[in-house]
């Protein structure tokens, strides 16, 4: 039986393709154009080849910011993924507690990024912030403006508070989709809670965990608004991630060529690491 193709369906997705081309492809090509050229004003461009890319890759500024990004993303993933699984496992599966827990988990996700940064900027201030004044009253030295450790701790706690809910909701969706028959069989066999988690719940959550892992990696690696509002990249350059450094280079210094080259390298790093994570996690799933 021959399958008939309805080419009219292409007209249904044509507006989406045009929108993506306008909002993504055209800006991307503009960035590529700036990354291989130099300008001295008056809209006059001169071919520079891979010169900007070479300058970015040879600068200590880029590698230091990249190291901060990798460290921050590693800490975030190490905290939020296990914590999200733990909370999802302990959430109720039936009754009135389900909608209450789901709403509470969704609330942090509804707050815009700049508002989150403003909340924690005020929350951590020693003079008027609840957290800062409480710690100061307890005799604990805390100042995220001047202390590098406090600045990193504030950003990590802020991100965990804001985004762990996403991991929780994804894991919870994977847990509630497991048929009850699996748990009944495990109960009959006398399986322990760890055995149920290891051989039933965790394998069934692998797909949603992959999504959670990739989303949280990409979001944490591209973080900009929250640290910019809270610390401004300081103290010094201790919280200056690639995104903040890129904005400083493009807008603050107006170095469009190096900024364009850096943004392409930044994009390729995210794409490469996401592909590696996806390949490793899916290959381990197939072997299991």
N, C-alpha and C positions, 0 to 999 in steps of 0.2 A: 504494500500500500504506500503510494507516494505521498509525502507530506507537503502540504501547500504552505507557501510562505506569504504572509500578508505584509507587503512593504509599506502599507499605509501606517503601520505602527511607528515607523521612523519619524513621521510627522508629529507624533505625540511627544517624542523625546527631543525633537529639534529645539524647542525653546530652552530646555535645560542645557543642551550642548552649547547653544549660543551664550547663555548666561555664564557657564563655566569658562568658555573661551574668553569672554569679556573680563571676568573677575579673577581668572587664574593664569591663563596662557599668555595673554597680552602683557600683564605686569611682569610675568616671569621672563618673557623675551626682552622686556625693557631692562630688567636687572642684568641679564646676560650681556646686553649691548653695552651697558655701563661698565661691566666687569672687564671688558677687553679693550676699552678705549680710555683716553685721557682728554680732559678739556681744560682750556684756560679762559672760559667764559665766552660770551657772545654766541653761544650755541655752536662752537667750532670744536670738533672732536678729532683726535689723533689716535691712530692704532697703537695699542700697547701690548697686544698679545696676552701672554700669561704672566706679564710682569706683576700685576696686582696680586694674583694668586701666589706667586713666589714670595712677594713681600709679606703677605699674611702668614703663610706657612713658616716663614723664617723668623717671625716676631715672637718674642717671649710673652708678650701681652696676650696673644691668641691662645697659646698653649696653657698659660696659667688660668685663663677664663674657662677653657675646655676642661681642665682638671677640676675646677670648682663645679662645673656642670655634672661631670661624671660622679663626683663624690656626693653631691646633693641628690641626684637621681638614685644612686645606690642606697643611700640611707633611707630615702622615701620608700623605695620598693621593699627594703628589708623590714620596714615597720608596717606599712599600710597593707601589704598583701596578707601576712599572717594575722594581723589585727582584724582585718575585714573578714577573714575566714572564721576567726574565733567568735566574733560578734554574730555573724550569720548563723553559725551552728547553735547559738544560744537564743536566737529569736524564736518566738512562738510560731507554730505552723498552723494553728487553728484558734478560733475565738476572737474576742474583741481586741486582744492585744496585738493582732496582726496589723490592722490599719493604723493603730496608734504608733507602733514601731516603724512602719514604713513611712509615715508622715514625718516622724522625728528624724529618720535617716535622710529624708529628702530635703529637709529644711536648709542645711548648709549648702547644698548644691544650687539652691535658688538665689543665693546671694552673689551679686556680681563681683568680679575679681578686684576691682578698685575699691569697692566697699569693704571687702575682706581685709585688704591692706590697711585701709583707714581705721577699721575697728581695732586691729591688732597694734597699729601705731599708737592709738590712744590708750588701749588696754595695757600696754607695756610701759608707758611713761611713768617715771618715778614720782613726778610731781602731782599728776592728776589721774593716772591710770590705776585701775583696781589691782591688776597683777603687780605692777611696779611698786605701788605704795604698800601692798600687803607684804611682799618680799622684803622691802626696806624696813617695815615695822618688825619683822621677824629677825632682823639682823643679817639677812642674806644679801650680799652684794650683787646687784643686778642692774645693768645699764646696757641696753642693746645698741645705743648710739656710739659708745666708746669702747666696748669690750667685744672682741671678735667672737669668742665662745658664746656670749649671750645673744649676739646678733644671729649666729647660725642656729642656736637653740630656738630662738623666737620664730625664725622662718620655718624650721622643721615642724615645730608644734603647730604653727598656723596651717601649714599644708596638710598635716595629718588630720587636724580638726575639719578642714574644708573638704578633703577629697577621700577620706577613708569610707565615707558613706557610699561613694560610687562602687567601691570594691564590695561593700556589704550587700548592696542591692543586687549586683551581678551574681555574687555567690548564693544569695538567698533564692534568686530565680532558678539557679542550677539545682539547689537542694530540694525545692518544692516540686521540681519536675521528676524526681526519682519515684518510681512506683512503690507503693506501700508494701508490695509483695516481697521486695528485697529485704526490708527491715523485719518482716515477719519470719522469713527464712533464717535470717541471722539470729533472731531471738530464739527460734527453735533449736538452732545449732549451739546456742550458748555463747555466741561471739561477744567479746568485750567491746566497750565503747570505742577504744582505739582501733580494734579490728574492723568495726563498722565504718569508721572514718577512713581507714587505710584502704580497704578493699571495695567499699561501696560508694561512700560520699565523695572522696577525693577523685577517683576516676571519672565519676559522673560530672564533676565540676571542672574538668580539664579545659573544656572548650571556653567556658565563661572566664576561667582564670587566665587563659591566653588573651582574651579580649581585655580583661582588667589590667593585665601586666603591660600590654602594649599601650593602652590608653594612658595609664599612669606614667609609663616611661616617657612617652612623647610629651605629655603635659608638663611633667616635672623638668624635662630637659629643655623645654621651650619657655619656662617660667620667666615672666618679665614684670607684670603689673604689681604683684604683691611685694617682692623684694624692692622694687623701685620706690613704691609708696612708703614702705616701712623703713628701710635703711638707705635708700638711694644708692646702693652699691657699696656702702661703707660698713664699718669704719675703714678708712683707706680704700682699698680695692678688694677687701676680704669677701664681700658678697656681690662682686661685679661678675655676673654670669655673661655668657656669650651674647644673650639677647640685649642686656643692658649695654655692654661694650659696643655692640653693633649700632644701637641707637645713638650712643655718644659719638661714634665715628661718623655716622651719616648725617645726623641733625646738628650735634654740637660742633663738630669740626668741619662738617660739610665736605668730607672726603668721600665723594660718591663712588669713585672707582674702587678703592680698597673695601668700602662698605658693601658694594655689590658682590665683589669676589668673596668676601667673608660670609655673606648671606648664602651664596651658592654652596660653599664648603660646609656651612652649618646645616643646610638642607640635606646634602649628601651624607653627612655623618648620621643624622637622624634616620634617613632612609636605610643606610647600611646596617646600623645597629638594630633597627626594627626588623629588618629582613633576617638578620642573624638570630635574634630572639625567636622569631616566628618559625624559622627553619629548625632550630634546636628543639623547641617545645613540641612541634608537630611530629618531628622524627622520633622523639622519645615516646610520643603517644602511639605511633604506629608500631614501634618495637614492643610496647607493652601489650 
